[in-house]
């Protein structure tokens, strides 16, 4: 698994690299000392994993995750205590408290591989930076944070300059354009139903005809979304109606 270490402390990076010498399954391909450098290197290398410090000069590790469209697996390396990370209450992640202990690192890596699918093959979707159904994204709304697989997100809804993200019982808001998001999502899995909505096709439960030649789609989460007349023909083709 290819990894990048993101930490402003040189000694912390060297110590982690030394500890990882005992774990040949993790290949350190690069290091970054701040968020902007990390952002460039992550986009350049598309790593499977990042070891990420939270508190760094300028921008935090959280801000880095918000900048990324596609988020690799993340193991935090932090001086924060566990209570500060209780906000991450959805989907697996792990964190290592500094100073990092070898046994704790081993546990974290075992957990990582037990929850990881194969990451050795990079298909055309990866190369073209399209967000596939198995990719995960980072969502932060106030003090709450989540790592969410796109397969678990049933609906994106535009709300001014923000997007409301529907998954489980959560509806956090992210500062992003629906048009920009639409360009990145795999059209085999997501459909732009209207100016305000993008739906996950695997979450469609029922479809009925609606006013003016449109369609009304009900999602398994209970939401009802109108497909505009302009998009109805494409939607029928996608759903083989």
PENORZI-V143512 format. One record per residue. N is the residue number from 0. RES is the residue in one small letter. SS is DSSP state (a for helix, b for strand, c for the rest). OMEGA is omega as a letter, one per 30 degrees, with the letter a starting at -180 (* if undefined). NEAR is the number of other C-alpha atoms within 12 Angstrom. Layout:
N:RES:SS:OMEGA:NEAR + N:RES:SS:OMEGA:NEAR
This chain:
0:x:c:a:27 + 1:x:b:a:26 + 2:x:b:l:35 + 3:x:b:l:40 + 4:x:b:l:43 + 5:x:b:a:46 + 6:x:c:a:39 + 7:x:c:a:30 + 8:x:c:a:24 + 9:x:a:a:17 + 10:x:a:l:14 + 11:x:a:l:28 + 12:x:a:a:29 + 13:x:a:l:19 + 14:x:a:l:21 + 15:x:a:l:38 + 16:x:a:l:29 + 17:x:a:l:19 + 18:x:a:a:23 + 19:x:a:l:29 + 20:x:c:l:17 + 21:x:c:a:16 + 22:x:c:a:23 + 23:x:c:l:16 + 24:x:c:l:19 + 25:x:c:l:31 + 26:x:b:l:22 + 27:x:b:a:29 + 28:x:b:l:23 + 29:x:b:l:27 + 30:x:b:l:34 + 31:x:b:a:31 + 32:x:c:l:32 + 33:x:c:a:29 + 34:x:a:a:32 + 35:x:a:l:25 + 36:x:a:l:23 + 37:x:a:a:36 + 38:x:a:l:34 + 39:x:a:a:22 + 40:x:a:l:25 + 41:x:a:l:36 + 42:x:a:l:24 + 43:x:a:a:15 + 44:x:a:a:24 + 45:x:c:a:31 + 46:x:c:l:33 + 47:x:c:a:36 + 48:x:b:l:34 + 49:x:b:l:42 + 50:x:b:a:48 + 51:x:b:l:46 + 52:x:c:a:41 + 53:x:c:a:37 + 54:x:c:l:24 + 55:x:c:l:25 + 56:x:c:l:16 + 57:x:c:a:16 + 58:x:c:a:24 + 59:x:c:l:26 + 60:x:a:l:36 + 61:x:a:l:35 + 62:x:a:l:26 + 63:x:a:a:38 + 64:x:a:l:35 + 65:x:a:a:25 + 66:x:a:a:26 + 67:x:c:l:30 + 68:x:c:a:32 + 69:x:c:a:38 + 70:x:b:l:36 + 71:x:c:l:38 + 72:x:b:a:40 + 73:x:b:l:41 + 74:x:b:l:36 + 75:x:b:l:37 + 76:x:b:a:38 + 77:x:b:l:31 + 78:x:c:l:22 + 79:x:c:l:18 + 80:x:c:a:16 + 81:x:a:a:17 + 82:x:a:l:12 + 83:x:a:a:18 + 84:x:a:l:26 + 85:x:c:l:17 + 86:x:c:a:20 + 87:x:b:a:26 + 88:x:c:l:21 + 89:x:c:l:25 + 90:x:c:a:23 + 91:x:c:l:24 + 92:x:c:l:36 + 93:x:b:l:34 + 94:x:b:l:37 + 95:x:b:l:32 + 96:x:b:l:28 + 97:x:c:f:26 + 98:x:c:a:21 + 99:x:c:l:28 + 100:x:c:a:19 + 101:x:a:a:22 + 102:x:a:l:16 + 103:x:a:l:22 + 104:x:a:l:32 + 105:x:a:l:25 + 106:x:a:a:19 + 107:x:a:a:30 + 108:x:a:l:33 + 109:x:a:l:17 + 110:x:a:a:19 + 111:x:a:a:29 + 112:x:a:l:22 + 113:x:a:a:13 + 114:x:c:a:16 + 115:x:c:l:22 + 116:x:c:a:14 + 117:x:c:a:13 + 118:x:c:a:22 + 119:x:c:a:14 + 120:x:c:l:12 + 121:x:c:a:17 + 122:x:c:a:13 + 123:x:a:l:12 + 124:x:a:l:20 + 125:x:a:a:26 + 126:x:a:a:15 + 127:x:c:l:17 + 128:x:c:l:25 + 129:x:c:l:27 + 130:x:b:a:33 + 131:x:c:a:30 + 132:x:c:a:27 + 133:x:c:l:25 + 134:x:c:l:32 + 135:x:b:l:31 + 136:x:b:l:35 + 137:x:b:a:37 + 138:x:b:l:42 + 139:x:b:l:31 + 140:x:b:a:24 + 141:x:c:l:13 + 142:x:c:a:16 + 143:x:b:a:22 + 144:x:b:l:30 + 145:x:b:l:38 + 146:x:b:a:35 + 147:x:b:l:34 + 148:x:b:l:29 + 149:x:a:l:38 + 150:x:a:a:27 + 151:x:a:a:33 + 152:x:b:a:40 + 153:x:b:a:39 + 154:x:b:l:43 + 155:x:b:a:40 + 156:x:b:l:38 + 157:x:b:l:31 + 158:x:b:a:20 + 159:x:c:l:15 + 160:x:c:a:16 + 161:x:b:l:22 + 162:x:b:l:30 + 163:x:b:a:30 + 164:x:b:a:37 + 165:x:b:l:33 + 166:x:b:a:32 + 167:x:c:l:23 + 168:x:c:a:14 + 169:x:b:l:24 + 170:x:c:a:27 + 171:x:c:a:29 + 172:x:b:l:29 + 173:x:b:a:31 + 174:x:c:a:23 + 175:x:c:l:25 + 176:x:c:l:24 + 177:x:a:l:32 + 178:x:a:l:22 + 179:x:a:l:19 + 180:x:a:a:33 + 181:x:a:a:32 + 182:x:a:a:19 + 183:x:a:a:29 + 184:x:b:l:35 + 185:x:c:a:28 + 186:x:c:l:25 + 187:x:c:a:22 + 188:x:c:a:31 + 189:x:b:a:34 + 190:x:b:l:40 + 191:x:b:a:37 + 192:x:c:a:37 + 193:x:c:l:29 + 194:x:c:a:25 + 195:x:c:a:27 + 196:x:b:l:33 + 197:x:b:a:43 + 198:x:b:l:47 + 199:x:b:a:42 + 200:x:a:a:35 + 201:x:a:l:25 + 202:x:a:a:31 + 203:x:b:a:30 + 204:x:b:a:21 + 205:x:b:a:22 + 206:x:b:l:25 + 207:x:b:l:21 + 208:x:b:a:21 + 209:x:c:a:17 + 210:x:a:l:13 + 211:x:a:l:13 + 212:x:a:l:17 + 213:x:c:l:24 + 214:x:b:l:28 + 215:x:b:a:28 + 216:x:b:l:36 + 217:x:b:l:25 + 218:x:b:a:26 + 219:x:c:l:24 + 220:x:c:l:25 + 221:x:c:a:18 + 222:x:c:l:25 + 223:x:b:a:25 + 224:x:b:l:38 + 225:x:b:l:33 + 226:x:b:a:33 + 227:x:c:l:28 + 228:x:a:a:21 + 229:x:a:a:18 + 230:x:a:a:23 + 231:x:a:a:31 + 232:x:a:l:19 + 233:x:a:a:21 + 234:x:a:l:33 + 235:x:a:l:25 + 236:x:a:l:12 + 237:x:a:a:21 + 238:x:c:l:22 + 239:x:c:l:11 + 240:x:c:*:14
